[in-house]
Amino acid sequence: MTGTEPPPKVDTKRYQRMIEEFNESSAVDRNCRLQLMRIGEHLVFKIEGQANKAGYGMLTTKAMEILTARASASLIVDLSLCEAIASSPLGVLGFVMMTYKRGGGRVYLVSSNETVRKSLRILGLDKVYEAKDSVDEVLSPE
């Protein structure tokens, strides 16, 4: 790739394969997994299970990776399999989302869990992200 070519078209099947490869090394504890991956021009941060205070340190580490890897035009926060998120991890996630947005990036949130969305609304983060029903909706907007 010479740098002048457009990035490859995002393949939702590729995203699905990456999720299927979601392994034990991504586990914070037995209740929570975190994964950070780049798909085309998107940076995807996936939280699965229950993000609680026990996973705060790992979440903070991933958050710093997101902010230092800031070469993507957009950040997709995939909470589609997140059952609950405690206040400490929620604060870190909010910081990442706001920082990304202030830096000119687009932030998408994927979550069907109304409890998680309500927590984000309480912090006013609903003004920072574009809510989507699935990652596929972001990856294949046509």
Helices and strands as residue ranges (DSSP letters): H 12-20, G 24-26, E 27-29, E 32-39, E 42-51, G 53-55, H 56-68, E 74-85, H 87-102, E 106-110, H 114-122, G 125-127, E 130-132, H 135-139
